């Protein structure tokens, strides 16, 4: 066990200290911690308050779909550190991280409840989202969980799907919106701009020669989802916690015959040395697709137009919450 701020992190379900057991929990994967997930956590909070017990979240690492299909599973909507941050800001007191391995895969639904939820974590109440399945071959559903909860003495609630302006708040729909460049849709479902953590690495300094020095970003975390390639209005959270406006290009740089995908951010009216620093990129608006140009002058003219458009859009965009990295 260890603490992340005010939140206790409990890894695994075996030999959990008595003081860390007995929470009302939200149970699921919580990839992205979107509005649907937050509704599940809020319902668990209400149960925790009514029972006079701590609020907890039970999640899995890795995501079960990654365990079964490491290559074909959907990419993640942010790293584990960001997931912890989001849950902590919701007031989660205990985060139970259950390792998804072959032993857990083979557990029947009944054994999962008995050995993980009851004997391991001593849950008092469990809240799940729409369509939650558990146990070997996904044999368990909300109805079985409710019956098992009655047998073992804990309450169960299953929330219906959450929709935002008629759009289902699901990780799948958010991934599709990002793939289509529909950042406003993704933002509405997430309840915030899509964000990812990165470290600034040294690039080839082409942007500097064009008058647009960029921070070259290497995304932190495994299998983190990138939106569609193109140019975006973005904000970058600096190591100080301050957010800086800018424009970001995600692409192959066809003018320079690029051979690898690059993520580069130009900060407006800034001259800061960020090499080796950890930052966070918030994606606000999709501006245009990446394309080739007839020479450097045409590229520079388009970059100037992109920056003007990004400045205009960000001027009326609410600030991102500020916090130190």
N, C-alpha and C positions, 0 to 999 in steps of 0.2 A: 504494500500500500504506500502511496505517497500523495502529496497535496499539490494541486495546481491552483494557486490562489486560495480561495475559500472552498474549493471543491476537492473532496477526497477521491482519489483514483484507486480503484481496487481491480487488480489484474487477476483474472481467473475466478473460479467459483469454489475452489477447494481451500480448506483451512482459513476461511474468512473470519476475522476476529468478531467476537460477539458485538462489540461496539460499532462495527461497520454493517451489521445486518439489520433487517427489520424496516426497510424503507417502502414507501409506495412508489412504484416505478413505472416509467414509460419503457416499453420493450420494442426494439426494432433496430434498423441499421442507421437511420438518420443521416444519410448521405446528403450533404448540402444544408441540413437543418432548415428546410423551407417552411412555409406557412402551414402545410399539412402536418409536418413533424411538430411544429411548435404548438399546434392545437392538441396533439396527444400529450405533450409535456405539460401544458396548462391544465388539462383534465387530471393528470396525475398529481399536479400541485394541489388541486382542490381536494383530492382524496387524501393527500398527505396532511393537509391542514385539518380536515375533518377527523382524521385518526390521531393527530398529534405526533406524527412520525416524520422523518426526513424525506425530502423529495429525491428520488434517484432515477437514473437512466441505465438500462441494460442494453449494451450494444455488442457487436461482434467484430473481431479483427482476426483475419481479413474478412471482407464482405463474403458471405457464403457463395455468391456467384463467382467471385474471383477464385475461391478454393476449387470449385468444380471446373472452371474454364478460365485459367489465368490469362490467356491471350484474347479470347472473345468476349470477356465480361465488359460491361460498360465502364468507361473511364469515370473517375471520381470527380465530384463537384467540390474539390478542395481537399487538403490534407487532414490528417488526424488532429494535428495541433489546432487547426482552425475549427474543427468540429468541437473539440473540447472548449475552446473559447466561446463559441456560440451557445453551448449548453450552460456554461458557467454564467453567462450574462442573463440566462433565463432563471437563474437562481437554483440550478441543480446542485445539491449538496454532495451527492455521491454518484460517481460514474463507474459502473461495473463493466469492465472490458473482458468479455468472454472469448477466449481463443477458439476460433472455428478450425477444428482439426478433424482427423479421421475418426477419433473416438466420439466427438460430438456429432459428426455426420451419421454415425451408426446408431445413435440413441433414438429410441422410440419417442413419440410425443409424451407418453406417460413418464418415461424415465427422465426426459429433459425437465419436466415440471418437478418431479420428485428430487432429482439429484442436483439440478442447477438452481431452480427457483426456491425450492423449499429447504432442503438440507444445506445447500450452499449459501444462498443469499437471505433466506428467511423472509421473503417478501410478504408484505401485508396487503398489498393491492397492486394489480397489474392493469395497465391501459395499453391497448394496441390499436394500430390504425387499420384502415380498410384493407381487406385482403391478406392480412397477416397469416403466414403459414409457418409451421415449425415441426421438428421431429424428422425421423428417417423418411425419406421420399416425400417430405412435406405433407405428411399424413394428418397433422394437427391443424385445426382451424379455431376460430374464435369460440364456436359452440363447444368444442372439446375442451378448450382452455377454461371456459366458464364452468363446465362440469367438474373438471379436475380441481379448479379453485374451490368449489363448494366442498369437495372431498377433503382437501388439505387445509381449508380454513382461511383462504384469502379471497378478496373480491376481484372481479374481472369486469372491465368495460371495453367494448370495441367501438371505436368512433367511425362514423361513415366518412366517405371521401370528402375532402375539403376542396371547394372550388373558389377561385378568385375571379370575379367578373365573368363567371361562366366557364372558366378554364380550370381543369383539374390541377391542383397543386401536387404535382408528383415529380420525382427526380427524372423520370423518363421524359415528361413534357418539358422540363427545364433544359435537358440536354438537347432536345430537338430545337428549342428556341435559340440556343446558343449556336447550334450548327447552321441555323438559318439567318443568323445575324439579328434576330429579334430580341434585342437586349431589353426593351421595355417590357416584353412579356416575361422574360426571365426575372427581371427586377421585381415585377409585381408578385410573382410566385415565390421568390426568395424572401421578399420583404426588404431587400437591400440590393445594391449593385453586385454583380458576380465578381468575386475576388479570388486571387491566387497569390501565394507566397513565392518569392524568388530571391536569388542572390545576384548581385551585379557582377558580371565578369568582363574581362577585357575583350574588345572586339577588334575589327580591322580599321576602325576610325574613319570609315568612309563618310559617315554623317558629318563629322567635324569638317572635312574638306568642302562639304556642301553648305556649310553654315548652320547645320542642324546637328550638333553633337548629341548623341543618344546614349542612354544607359542600356547596355545589352543584358538581357535578363535570362538567367537559367532557372527554370521552374523547379521549386523544391517539392519533394514528395513523389511517390510512384504513381504513374498512370493518372495524372491530373488532366482533366478535360480542358482543351483550348477551344475557344470559339472558332468560327470559320475564318479563313485567312482574309486579310484586308486591313484597312486603316480605321482607327477608332479614336474617339474622344475619351480620355482616361484620366484617372488621378493616381498618383503614386504616393504611398505612405512612406515617408522617410524614417530613418532610424530614430529620429527625435519624436516621432508620432505625428508630425505635421503632414497634411496631405497637400501635394503640389499638382497643379493642373498640367496637362500635357496631351500629346498625341502619340499614339502607339501604332506601329506597323508589325503585323504578324504575317510573315510570308517568306518567299524564296528570293526576293530581290532580282527579278529577271533582267533589269538593266545591267546589273553587274554579274550576270550569269551565275547566280548563287546556286550552290549545290546542297545546302542544308537549310532547314526551316529556322528562321531567326525571329526573336521577339525583342523589339527595340522601342524604347520610349524616349521622346524628346520632351523635356520639361520647359515650360514657358518661363522666360525671365529668370532663369536659374543657372548658376554655375557652381555646382557642388560636386565634390569628389566622392563617389559612391562605390568605388571598386572594392569588392569583397564584402559589401554591406548587405544585410538582409532587408528586403523591402516587401511591400504588398501592393499589388496592382488591382485597381478597381476599374472595371469596364463599364462605361456609361452609355455611349452611343456608337453604333456602326456608321461610318462615313461612306466608305466605298470599297469595292473589291480591289485587290492588287492587280496591277496591269503593267504592261511594258510601255516604254516611252521612246520617242524618236530623239534620243540624246539627253545629255545632262541638263541642258537649259529647260527643256520641257518638264523634266522630272522636278527641278527646283521650283518651277512655277506652280506645279501641282502641289508640292509640299507646302508652299506658302498659302495656297488656297485651303488646303486641309487644315493647317494650323488656325487660319482665320475662322473656319467653320467650327473647329473644336472649341476655340475660345468663346465664340458666340453661344454655343450650346451649353458649355460648362458655366457660363455667367448666370444662367437661370436654373442650374441644377443644384438641388440641396446638397450641402456638404456631407461627406461621409463621417461617421462617428470617429473621433480621434482617440487613439490610445497608443501607448508605447509598445514597441515590438517586444 
